[in-house]
Amino acid sequence: MNQIEKQRTRSIKCPICGKGKLMDASKTINPKMIRLFKPEESNKAECFVKCPKCGSQVGFAVEK
């Protein structure tokens, strides 16, 4: 990742361990628009990612 990409994105961390980087999001998006869900709340999620650090499956949804 080059310097320009770092300035345009922010890391979204795992809500379970707080260490794993789940994804990059544009810095122009309001962070409150990205909802993260723990496994027990998976019925609320639209998509899923797996944390590279703790291995937990984390759901997310982007509100408009």
N, CA, C, O and CB atoms as a CASP TS submission, in Angstrom:
PFRMAT TS
TARGET T0000
AUTHOR 0000-0000-0000
METHOD Language model
MODEL 1
PARENT N/A
ATOM      1  N   MET     1       0.862  -1.176   0.000  1.00  0.00           N
ATOM      2  CA  MET     1       0.000   0.000   0.000  1.00  0.00           C
ATOM      3  C   MET     1       0.904   1.232   0.000  1.00  0.00           C
ATOM      4  O   MET     1       1.811   1.347   0.824  1.00  0.00           O
ATOM      5  CB  MET     1      -0.979   0.002   1.238  1.00  0.00           C
ATOM      6  N   ASN     2       0.650   2.138  -0.920  1.00  0.00           N
ATOM      7  CA  ASN     2       1.484   3.330  -0.985  1.00  0.00           C
ATOM      8  C   ASN     2       0.929   4.439  -0.093  1.00  0.00           C
ATOM      9  O   ASN     2      -0.147   4.302   0.489  1.00  0.00           O
ATOM     10  CB  ASN     2       1.597   3.819  -2.429  1.00  0.00           C
ATOM     11  N   GLN     3       1.665   5.523   0.005  1.00  0.00           N
ATOM     12  CA  GLN     3       1.319   6.618   0.917  1.00  0.00           C
ATOM     13  C   GLN     3      -0.029   7.257   0.584  1.00  0.00           C
ATOM     14  O   GLN     3      -0.776   7.625   1.491  1.00  0.00           O
ATOM     15  CB  GLN     3       2.404   7.679   0.884  1.00  0.00           C
ATOM     16  N   ILE     4      -0.347   7.392  -0.700  1.00  0.00           N
ATOM     17  CA  ILE     4      -1.618   8.002  -1.099  1.00  0.00           C
ATOM     18  C   ILE     4      -2.779   7.122  -0.652  1.00  0.00           C
ATOM     19  O   ILE     4      -3.779   7.638  -0.152  1.00  0.00           O
ATOM     20  CB  ILE     4      -1.667   8.224  -2.631  1.00  0.00           C
ATOM     21  N   GLU     5      -2.671   5.797  -0.822  1.00  0.00           N
ATOM     22  CA  GLU     5      -3.730   4.892  -0.389  1.00  0.00           C
ATOM     23  C   GLU     5      -3.920   4.962   1.123  1.00  0.00           C
ATOM     24  O   GLU     5      -5.055   4.889   1.595  1.00  0.00           O
ATOM     25  CB  GLU     5      -3.413   3.455  -0.816  1.00  0.00           C
ATOM     26  N   LYS     6      -2.854   5.101   1.889  1.00  0.00           N
ATOM     27  CA  LYS     6      -2.949   5.199   3.346  1.00  0.00           C
ATOM     28  C   LYS     6      -3.705   6.454   3.761  1.00  0.00           C
ATOM     29  O   LYS     6      -4.421   6.443   4.762  1.00  0.00           O
ATOM     30  CB  LYS     6      -1.552   5.194   3.976  1.00  0.00           C
ATOM     31  N   GLN     7      -3.555   7.523   3.009  1.00  0.00           N
ATOM     32  CA  GLN     7      -4.224   8.773   3.343  1.00  0.00           C
ATOM     33  C   GLN     7      -5.708   8.718   3.006  1.00  0.00           C
ATOM     34  O   GLN     7      -6.487   9.476   3.584  1.00  0.00           O
ATOM     35  CB  GLN     7      -3.567   9.933   2.612  1.00  0.00           C
ATOM     36  N   ARG     8      -6.118   7.862   2.106  1.00  0.00           N
ATOM     37  CA  ARG     8      -7.504   7.795   1.653  1.00  0.00           C
ATOM     38  C   ARG     8      -8.328   6.744   2.379  1.00  0.00           C
ATOM     39  O   ARG     8      -9.550   6.717   2.232  1.00  0.00           O
ATOM     40  CB  ARG     8      -7.541   7.521   0.186  1.00  0.00           C
ATOM     41  N   THR     9      -7.693   5.883   3.154  1.00  0.00           N
ATOM     42  CA  THR     9      -8.426   4.796   3.798  1.00  0.00           C
ATOM     43  C   THR     9      -8.175   4.757   5.302  1.00  0.00           C
ATOM     44  O   THR     9      -7.199   5.316   5.803  1.00  0.00           O
ATOM     45  CB  THR     9      -8.040   3.463   3.174  1.00  0.00           C
ATOM     46  N   ARG    10      -9.074   4.087   6.003  1.00  0.00           N
ATOM     47  CA  ARG    10      -8.915   3.836   7.433  1.00  0.00           C
ATOM     48  C   ARG    10      -9.139   2.348   7.655  1.00  0.00           C
ATOM     49  O   ARG    10      -9.937   1.719   6.960  1.00  0.00           O
ATOM     50  CB  ARG    10      -9.911   4.706   8.296  1.00  0.00           C
ATOM     51  N   SER    11      -8.439   1.797   8.617  1.00  0.00           N
ATOM     52  CA  SER    11      -8.567   0.382   8.929  1.00  0.00           C
ATOM     53  C   SER    11      -9.765   0.143   9.836  1.00  0.00           C
ATOM     54  O   SER    11     -10.011   0.900  10.775  1.00  0.00           O
ATOM     55  CB  SER    11      -7.289  -0.142   9.585  1.00  0.00           C
ATOM     56  N   ILE    12     -10.499  -0.912   9.544  1.00  0.00           N
ATOM     57  CA  ILE    12     -11.605  -1.353  10.391  1.00  0.00           C
ATOM     58  C   ILE    12     -11.107  -2.579  11.148  1.00  0.00           C
ATOM     59  O   ILE    12     -10.772  -3.597  10.542  1.00  0.00           O
ATOM     60  CB  ILE    12     -12.914  -1.673   9.544  1.00  0.00           C
ATOM     61  N   LYS    13     -11.060  -2.478  12.469  1.00  0.00           N
ATOM     62  CA  LYS    13     -10.510  -3.543  13.315  1.00  0.00           C
ATOM     63  C   LYS    13     -11.603  -4.489  13.805  1.00  0.00           C
ATOM     64  O   LYS    13     -12.783  -4.142  13.825  1.00  0.00           O
ATOM     65  CB  LYS    13      -9.770  -2.940  14.512  1.00  0.00           C
ATOM     66  N   CYS    14     -11.193  -5.666  14.190  1.00  0.00           N
ATOM     67  CA  CYS    14     -12.089  -6.689  14.711  1.00  0.00           C
ATOM     68  C   CYS    14     -12.696  -6.228  16.040  1.00  0.00           C
ATOM     69  O   CYS    14     -11.963  -5.796  16.929  1.00  0.00           O
ATOM     70  CB  CYS    14     -11.336  -8.029  14.893  1.00  0.00           C
ATOM     71  N   PRO    15     -14.031  -6.312  16.191  1.00  0.00           N
ATOM     72  CA  PRO    15     -14.660  -5.896  17.446  1.00  0.00           C
ATOM     73  C   PRO    15     -14.462  -6.910  18.573  1.00  0.00           C
ATOM     74  O   PRO    15     -14.748  -6.612  19.733  1.00  0.00           O
ATOM     75  CB  PRO    15     -16.139  -5.670  17.225  1.00  0.00           C
ATOM     76  N   ILE    16     -13.983  -8.086  18.243  1.00  0.00           N
ATOM     77  CA  ILE    16     -13.803  -9.133  19.250  1.00  0.00           C
ATOM     78  C   ILE    16     -12.419  -9.049  19.884  1.00  0.00           C
ATOM     79  O   ILE    16     -12.301  -8.990  21.108  1.00  0.00           O
ATOM     80  CB  ILE    16     -14.013 -10.519  18.626  1.00  0.00           C
ATOM     81  N   CYS    17     -11.368  -9.042  19.056  1.00  0.00           N
ATOM     82  CA  CYS    17     -10.005  -9.002  19.613  1.00  0.00           C
ATOM     83  C   CYS    17      -9.393  -7.607  19.558  1.00  0.00           C
ATOM     84  O   CYS    17      -8.468  -7.312  20.314  1.00  0.00           O
ATOM     85  CB  CYS    17      -9.107  -9.975  18.864  1.00  0.00           C
ATOM     86  N   GLY    18      -9.895  -6.741  18.672  1.00  0.00           N
ATOM     87  CA  GLY    18      -9.372  -5.387  18.550  1.00  0.00           C
ATOM     88  C   GLY    18      -8.029  -5.291  17.860  1.00  0.00           C
ATOM     89  O   GLY    18      -7.462  -4.202  17.770  1.00  0.00           O
ATOM     90  N   LYS    19      -7.504  -6.410  17.369  1.00  0.00           N
ATOM     91  CA  LYS    19      -6.177  -6.422  16.752  1.00  0.00           C
ATOM     92  C   LYS    19      -6.211  -6.677  15.251  1.00  0.00           C
ATOM     93  O   LYS    19      -5.448  -6.072  14.498  1.00  0.00           O
ATOM     94  CB  LYS    19      -5.323  -7.463  17.410  1.00  0.00           C
ATOM     95  N   GLY    20      -7.086  -7.563  14.819  1.00  0.00           N
ATOM     96  CA  GLY    20      -7.126  -7.942  13.412  1.00  0.00           C
ATOM     97  C   GLY    20      -7.737  -6.869  12.531  1.00  0.00           C
ATOM     98  O   GLY    20      -8.750  -6.265  12.885  1.00  0.00           O
ATOM     99  N   LYS    21      -7.116  -6.636  11.380  1.00  0.00           N
ATOM    100  CA  LYS    21      -7.627  -5.671  10.405  1.00  0.00           C
ATOM    101  C   LYS    21      -8.596  -6.403   9.485  1.00  0.00           C
ATOM    102  O   LYS    21      -8.192  -7.269   8.708  1.00  0.00           O
ATOM    103  CB  LYS    21      -6.460  -5.002   9.586  1.00  0.00           C
ATOM    104  N   LEU    22      -9.878  -6.051   9.577  1.00  0.00           N
ATOM    105  CA  LEU    22     -10.901  -6.722   8.783  1.00  0.00           C
ATOM    106  C   LEU    22     -10.985  -6.189   7.368  1.00  0.00           C
ATOM    107  O   LEU    22     -11.169  -6.951   6.419  1.00  0.00           O
ATOM    108  CB  LEU    22     -12.236  -6.586   9.448  1.00  0.00           C
ATOM    109  N   MET    23     -10.849  -4.870   7.225  1.00  0.00           N
ATOM    110  CA  MET    23     -10.982  -4.248   5.911  1.00  0.00           C
ATOM    111  C   MET    23     -10.487  -2.809   5.969  1.00  0.00           C
ATOM    112  O   MET    23     -10.248  -2.258   7.043  1.00  0.00           O
ATOM    113  CB  MET    23     -12.448  -4.298   5.424  1.00  0.00           C
ATOM    114  N   ASP    24     -10.343  -2.227   4.808  1.00  0.00           N
ATOM    115  CA  ASP    24     -10.070  -0.800   4.682  1.00  0.00           C
ATOM    116  C   ASP    24     -11.346  -0.120   4.227  1.00  0.00           C
ATOM    117  O   ASP    24     -12.083  -0.659   3.402  1.00  0.00           O
ATOM    118  CB  ASP    24      -8.896  -0.523   3.687  1.00  0.00           C
ATOM    119  N   ALA    25     -11.606   1.055   4.759  1.00  0.00           N
ATOM    120  CA  ALA    25     -12.767   1.851   4.349  1.00  0.00           C
ATOM    121  C   ALA    25     -12.277   3.240   3.949  1.00  0.00           C
ATOM    122  O   ALA    25     -11.277   3.734   4.469  1.00  0.00           O
ATOM    123  CB  ALA    25     -13.836   1.940   5.499  1.00  0.00           C
ATOM    124  N   SER    26     -12.981   3.843   3.041  1.00  0.00           N
ATOM    125  CA  SER    26     -12.639   5.190   2.609  1.00  0.00           C
ATOM    126  C   SER    26     -12.732   6.149   3.789  1.00  0.00           C
ATOM    127  O   SER    26     -13.636   6.034   4.616  1.00  0.00           O
ATOM    128  CB  SER    26     -13.560   5.649   1.460  1.00  0.00           C
ATOM    129  N   LYS    27     -11.810   7.081   3.865  1.00  0.00           N
ATOM    130  CA  LYS    27     -11.864   8.079   4.938  1.00  0.00           C
ATOM    131  C   LYS    27     -13.036   9.032   4.768  1.00  0.00           C
ATOM    132  O   LYS    27     -13.395   9.748   5.703  1.00  0.00           O
ATOM    133  CB  LYS    27     -10.567   8.868   4.987  1.00  0.00           C
ATOM    134  N   THR    28     -13.637   9.045   3.578  1.00  0.00           N
ATOM    135  CA  THR    28     -14.772   9.935   3.354  1.00  0.00           C
ATOM    136  C   THR    28     -16.076   9.354   3.908  1.00  0.00           C
ATOM    137  O   THR    28     -17.061  10.078   4.055  1.00  0.00           O
ATOM    138  CB  THR    28     -14.922  10.219   1.868  1.00  0.00           C
ATOM    139  N   ILE    29     -16.089   8.065   4.213  1.00  0.00           N
ATOM    140  CA  ILE    29     -17.304   7.445   4.749  1.00  0.00           C
ATOM    141  C   ILE    29     -17.379   7.684   6.257  1.00  0.00           C
ATOM    142  O   ILE    29     -16.369   7.638   6.958  1.00  0.00           O
ATOM    143  CB  ILE    29     -17.334   5.921   4.436  1.00  0.00           C
ATOM    144  N   ASN    30     -18.571   7.936   6.730  1.00  0.00           N
ATOM    145  CA  ASN    30     -18.790   8.107   8.162  1.00  0.00           C
ATOM    146  C   ASN    30     -18.638   6.734   8.835  1.00  0.00           C
ATOM    147  O   ASN    30     -19.347   5.801   8.459  1.00  0.00           O
ATOM    148  CB  ASN    30     -20.209   8.734   8.452  1.00  0.00           C
ATOM    149  N   PRO    31     -17.740   6.582   9.813  1.00  0.00           N
ATOM    150  CA  PRO    31     -17.532   5.278  10.448  1.00  0.00           C
ATOM    151  C   PRO    31     -18.796   4.692  11.071  1.00  0.00           C
ATOM    152  O   PRO    31     -18.897   3.475  11.228  1.00  0.00           O
ATOM    153  CB  PRO    31     -16.475   5.396  11.503  1.00  0.00           C
ATOM    154  N   LYS    32     -19.746   5.528  11.422  1.00  0.00           N
ATOM    155  CA  LYS    32     -20.996   5.039  12.010  1.00  0.00           C
ATOM    156  C   LYS    32     -21.864   4.324  10.979  1.00  0.00           C
ATOM    157  O   LYS    32     -22.823   3.645  11.345  1.00  0.00           O
ATOM    158  CB  LYS    32     -21.775   6.194  12.628  1.00  0.00           C
ATOM    159  N   MET    33     -21.536   4.470   9.688  1.00  0.00           N
ATOM    160  CA  MET    33     -22.296   3.808   8.638  1.00  0.00           C
ATOM    161  C   MET    33     -21.928   2.333   8.508  1.00  0.00           C
ATOM    162  O   MET    33     -22.691   1.552   7.940  1.00  0.00           O
ATOM    163  CB  MET    33     -22.074   4.512   7.318  1.00  0.00           C
ATOM    164  N   ILE    34     -20.762   1.948   9.031  1.00  0.00           N
ATOM    165  CA  ILE    34     -20.324   0.560   8.968  1.00  0.00           C
ATOM    166  C   ILE    34     -20.664  -0.097  10.296  1.00  0.00           C
ATOM    167  O   ILE    34     -20.081   0.237  11.328  1.00  0.00           O
ATOM    168  CB  ILE    34     -18.791   0.453   8.656  1.00  0.00           C
ATOM    169  N   ARG    35     -21.596  -1.017  10.272  1.00  0.00           N
ATOM    170  CA  ARG    35     -22.024  -1.714  11.484  1.00  0.00           C
ATOM    171  C   ARG    35     -21.349  -3.075  11.525  1.00  0.00           C
ATOM    172  O   ARG    35     -21.457  -3.847  10.572  1.00  0.00           O
ATOM    173  CB  ARG    35     -23.578  -1.862  11.537  1.00  0.00           C
ATOM    174  N   LEU    36     -20.651  -3.380  12.620  1.00  0.00           N
ATOM    175  CA  LEU    36     -20.010  -4.675  12.804  1.00  0.00           C
ATOM    176  C   LEU    36     -20.832  -5.516  13.772  1.00  0.00           C
ATOM    177  O   LEU    36     -21.383  -5.001  14.744  1.00  0.00           O
ATOM    178  CB  LEU    36     -18.562  -4.507  13.320  1.00  0.00           C
ATOM    179  N   PHE    37     -20.909  -6.822  13.493  1.00  0.00           N
ATOM    180  CA  PHE    37     -21.715  -7.724  14.309  1.00  0.00           C
ATOM    181  C   PHE    37     -20.891  -8.931  14.736  1.00  0.00           C
ATOM    182  O   PHE    37     -20.198  -9.542  13.923  1.00  0.00           O
ATOM    183  CB  PHE    37     -22.967  -8.175  13.543  1.00  0.00           C
ATOM    184  N   LYS    38     -20.974  -9.262  16.002  1.00  0.00           N
ATOM    185  CA  LYS    38     -20.336 -10.466  16.526  1.00  0.00           C
ATOM    186  C   LYS    38     -21.109 -11.685  16.023  1.00  0.00           C
ATOM    187  O   LYS    38     -22.233 -11.548  15.541  1.00  0.00           O
ATOM    188  CB  LYS    38     -20.282 -10.440  18.092  1.00  0.00           C
ATOM    189  N   PRO    39     -20.512 -12.884  16.132  1.00  0.00           N
ATOM    190  CA  PRO    39     -21.176 -14.087  15.604  1.00  0.00           C
ATOM    191  C   PRO    39     -22.605 -14.303  16.103  1.00  0.00           C
ATOM    192  O   PRO    39     -23.452 -14.775  15.344  1.00  0.00           O
ATOM    193  CB  PRO    39     -20.364 -15.286  15.953  1.00  0.00           C
ATOM    194  N   GLU    40     -22.887 -13.968  17.356  1.00  0.00           N
ATOM    195  CA  GLU    40     -24.235 -14.192  17.878  1.00  0.00           C
ATOM    196  C   GLU    40     -25.267 -13.225  17.283  1.00  0.00           C
ATOM    197  O   GLU    40     -26.468 -13.411  17.477  1.00  0.00           O
ATOM    198  CB  GLU    40     -24.226 -14.061  19.390  1.00  0.00           C
ATOM    199  N   GLU    41     -24.811 -12.202  16.566  1.00  0.00           N
ATOM    200  CA  GLU    41     -25.707 -11.238  15.908  1.00  0.00           C
ATOM    201  C   GLU    41     -25.670 -11.384  14.383  1.00  0.00           C
ATOM    202  O   GLU    41     -26.008 -10.448  13.658  1.00  0.00           O
ATOM    203  CB  GLU    41     -25.323  -9.801  16.303  1.00  0.00           C
ATOM    204  N   SER    42     -25.262 -12.549  13.907  1.00  0.00           N
ATOM    205  CA  SER    42     -25.036 -12.736  12.472  1.00  0.00           C
ATOM    206  C   SER    42     -26.291 -12.537  11.621  1.00  0.00           C
ATOM    207  O   SER    42     -26.186 -12.261  10.426  1.00  0.00           O
ATOM    208  CB  SER    42     -24.487 -14.112  12.227  1.00  0.00           C
ATOM    209  N   ASN    43     -27.473 -12.673  12.220  1.00  0.00           N
ATOM    210  CA  ASN    43     -28.707 -12.488  11.453  1.00  0.00           C
ATOM    211  C   ASN    43     -28.897 -11.039  11.007  1.00  0.00           C
ATOM    212  O   ASN    43     -29.720 -10.781  10.129  1.00  0.00           O
ATOM    213  CB  ASN    43     -29.905 -12.932  12.280  1.00  0.00           C
ATOM    214  N   LYS    44     -28.164 -10.087  11.584  1.00  0.00           N
ATOM    215  CA  LYS    44     -28.270  -8.669  11.218  1.00  0.00           C
ATOM    216  C   LYS    44     -27.290  -8.274  10.108  1.00  0.00           C
ATOM    217  O   LYS    44     -27.405  -7.191   9.534  1.00  0.00           O
ATOM    218  CB  LYS    44     -28.026  -7.799  12.445  1.00  0.00           C
ATOM    219  N   ALA    45     -26.329  -9.151   9.806  1.00  0.00           N
ATOM    220  CA  ALA    45     -25.243  -8.820   8.873  1.00  0.00           C
ATOM    221  C   ALA    45     -25.638  -9.054   7.413  1.00  0.00           C
ATOM    222  O   ALA    45     -26.483  -9.893   7.104  1.00  0.00           O
ATOM    223  CB  ALA    45     -24.004  -9.643   9.204  1.00  0.00           C
ATOM    224  N   GLU    46     -24.997  -8.283   6.525  1.00  0.00           N
ATOM    225  CA  GLU    46     -25.174  -8.451   5.086  1.00  0.00           C
ATOM    226  C   GLU    46     -24.026  -9.266   4.490  1.00  0.00           C
ATOM    227  O   GLU    46     -24.230 -10.044   3.558  1.00  0.00           O
ATOM    228  CB  GLU    46     -25.269  -7.081   4.395  1.00  0.00           C
ATOM    229  N   CYS    47     -22.819  -9.084   5.032  1.00  0.00           N
ATOM    230  CA  CYS    47     -21.620  -9.762   4.547  1.00  0.00           C
ATOM    231  C   CYS    47     -20.800 -10.212   5.750  1.00  0.00           C
ATOM    232  O   CYS    47     -21.037  -9.779   6.878  1.00  0.00           O
ATOM    233  CB  CYS    47     -20.779  -8.830   3.613  1.00  0.00           C
ATOM    234  N   PHE    48     -19.828 -11.095   5.490  1.00  0.00           N
ATOM    235  CA  PHE    48     -18.997 -11.612   6.569  1.00  0.00           C
ATOM    236  C   PHE    48     -17.525 -11.594   6.175  1.00  0.00           C
ATOM    237  O   PHE    48     -17.177 -11.777   5.009  1.00  0.00           O
ATOM    238  CB  PHE    48     -19.428 -13.030   6.943  1.00  0.00           C
ATOM    239  N   VAL    49     -16.677 -11.371   7.159  1.00  0.00           N
ATOM    240  CA  VAL    49     -15.231 -11.460   6.995  1.00  0.00           C
ATOM    241  C   VAL    49     -14.684 -12.237   8.186  1.00  0.00           C
ATOM    242  O   VAL    49     -15.314 -12.303   9.241  1.00  0.00           O
ATOM    243  CB  VAL    49     -14.568 -10.035   6.885  1.00  0.00           C
ATOM    244  N   LYS    50     -13.511 -12.821   8.004  1.00  0.00           N
ATOM    245  CA  LYS    50     -12.887 -13.578   9.078  1.00  0.00           C
ATOM    246  C   LYS    50     -11.677 -12.800   9.573  1.00  0.00           C
ATOM    247  O   LYS    50     -10.845 -12.365   8.776  1.00  0.00           O
ATOM    248  CB  LYS    50     -12.482 -15.005   8.604  1.00  0.00           C
ATOM    249  N   CYS    51     -11.577 -12.624  10.882  1.00  0.00           N
ATOM    250  CA  CYS    51     -10.463 -11.891  11.462  1.00  0.00           C
ATOM    251  C   CYS    51      -9.172 -12.684  11.273  1.00  0.00           C
ATOM    252  O   CYS    51      -9.118 -13.866  11.613  1.00  0.00           O
ATOM    253  CB  CYS    51     -10.714 -11.605  12.959  1.00  0.00           C
ATOM    254  N   PRO    52      -8.128 -12.042  10.732  1.00  0.00           N
ATOM    255  CA  PRO    52      -6.865 -12.753  10.534  1.00  0.00           C
ATOM    256  C   PRO    52      -6.105 -13.036  11.834  1.00  0.00           C
ATOM    257  O   PRO    52      -5.195 -13.865  11.846  1.00  0.00           O
ATOM    258  CB  PRO    52      -5.987 -11.960   9.613  1.00  0.00           C
ATOM    259  N   LYS    53      -6.459 -12.370  12.904  1.00  0.00           N
ATOM    260  CA  LYS    53      -5.758 -12.570  14.186  1.00  0.00           C
ATOM    261  C   LYS    53      -6.424 -13.609  15.069  1.00  0.00           C
ATOM    262  O   LYS    53      -5.770 -14.551  15.516  1.00  0.00           O
ATOM    263  CB  LYS    53      -5.673 -11.263  14.939  1.00  0.00           C
ATOM    264  N   CYS    54      -7.739 -13.448  15.332  1.00  0.00           N
ATOM    265  CA  CYS    54      -8.426 -14.351  16.274  1.00  0.00           C
ATOM    266  C   CYS    54      -9.259 -15.420  15.573  1.00  0.00           C
ATOM    267  O   CYS    54      -9.698 -16.373  16.216  1.00  0.00           O
ATOM    268  CB  CYS    54      -9.321 -13.547  17.197  1.00  0.00           C
ATOM    269  N   GLY    55      -9.484 -15.280  14.262  1.00  0.00           N
ATOM    270  CA  GLY    55     -10.230 -16.280  13.510  1.00  0.00           C
ATOM    271  C   GLY    55     -11.741 -16.177  13.636  1.00  0.00           C
ATOM    272  O   GLY    55     -12.456 -17.013  13.083  1.00  0.00           O
ATOM    273  N   SER    56     -12.245 -15.181  14.342  1.00  0.00           N
ATOM    274  CA  SER    56     -13.691 -15.022  14.500  1.00  0.00           C
ATOM    275  C   SER    56     -14.327 -14.545  13.199  1.00  0.00           C
ATOM    276  O   SER    56     -13.738 -13.767  12.449  1.00  0.00           O
ATOM    277  CB  SER    56     -14.004 -14.035  15.635  1.00  0.00           C
ATOM    278  N   GLN    57     -15.531 -15.022  12.951  1.00  0.00           N
ATOM    279  CA  GLN    57     -16.290 -14.559  11.802  1.00  0.00           C
ATOM    280  C   GLN    57     -17.075 -13.331  12.252  1.00  0.00           C
ATOM    281  O   GLN    57     -17.852 -13.397  13.204  1.00  0.00           O
ATOM    282  CB  GLN    57     -17.241 -15.685  11.239  1.00  0.00           C
ATOM    283  N   VAL    58     -16.869 -12.217  11.567  1.00  0.00           N
ATOM    284  CA  VAL    58     -17.504 -10.951  11.922  1.00  0.00           C
ATOM    285  C   VAL    58     -18.405 -10.534  10.768  1.00  0.00           C
ATOM    286  O   VAL    58     -17.982 -10.510   9.612  1.00  0.00           O
ATOM    287  CB  VAL    58     -16.439  -9.843  12.238  1.00  0.00           C
ATOM    288  N   GLY    59     -19.637 -10.210  11.092  1.00  0.00           N
ATOM    289  CA  GLY    59     -20.576  -9.735  10.083  1.00  0.00           C
ATOM    290  C   GLY    59     -20.534  -8.229   9.997  1.00  0.00           C
ATOM    291  O   GLY    59     -20.184  -7.555  10.966  1.00  0.00           O
ATOM    292  N   PHE    60     -20.888  -7.698   8.842  1.00  0.00           N
ATOM    293  CA  PHE    60     -20.978  -6.240   8.724  1.00  0.00           C
ATOM    294  C   PHE    60     -22.089  -5.854   7.760  1.00  0.00           C
ATOM    295  O   PHE    60     -22.499  -6.628   6.896  1.00  0.00           O
ATOM    296  CB  PHE    60     -19.635  -5.647   8.256  1.00  0.00           C
ATOM    297  N   ALA    61     -22.552  -4.643   7.940  1.00  0.00           N
ATOM    298  CA  ALA    61     -23.551  -4.050   7.061  1.00  0.00           C
ATOM    299  C   ALA    61     -23.189  -2.577   6.903  1.00  0.00           C
ATOM    300  O   ALA    61     -22.677  -1.950   7.831  1.00  0.00           O
ATOM    301  CB  ALA    61     -25.014  -4.233   7.628  1.00  0.00           C
ATOM    302  N   VAL    62     -23.458  -2.039   5.733  1.00  0.00           N
ATOM    303  CA  VAL    62     -23.195  -0.628   5.473  1.00  0.00           C
ATOM    304  C   VAL    62     -24.541   0.071   5.340  1.00  0.00           C
ATOM    305  O   VAL    62     -25.336  -0.246   4.456  1.00  0.00           O
ATOM    306  CB  VAL    62     -22.315  -0.429   4.184  1.00  0.00           C
ATOM    307  N   GLU    63     -24.781   1.021   6.227  1.00  0.00           N
ATOM    308  CA  GLU    63     -26.034   1.776   6.190  1.00  0.00           C
ATOM    309  C   GLU    63     -25.915   2.904   5.190  1.00  0.00           C
ATOM    310  O   GLU    63     -24.828   3.435   4.964  1.00  0.00           O
ATOM    311  CB  GLU    63     -26.394   2.328   7.587  1.00  0.00           C
ATOM    312  N   LYS    64     -27.031   3.266   4.595  1.00  0.00           N
ATOM    313  CA  LYS    64     -27.020   4.335   3.589  1.00  0.00           C
ATOM    314  C   LYS    64     -27.627   5.580   4.141  1.00  0.00           C
ATOM    315  O   LYS    64     -27.707   6.590   3.442  1.00  0.00           O
ATOM    316  CB  LYS    64     -27.759   3.917   2.334  1.00  0.00           C
TER
END
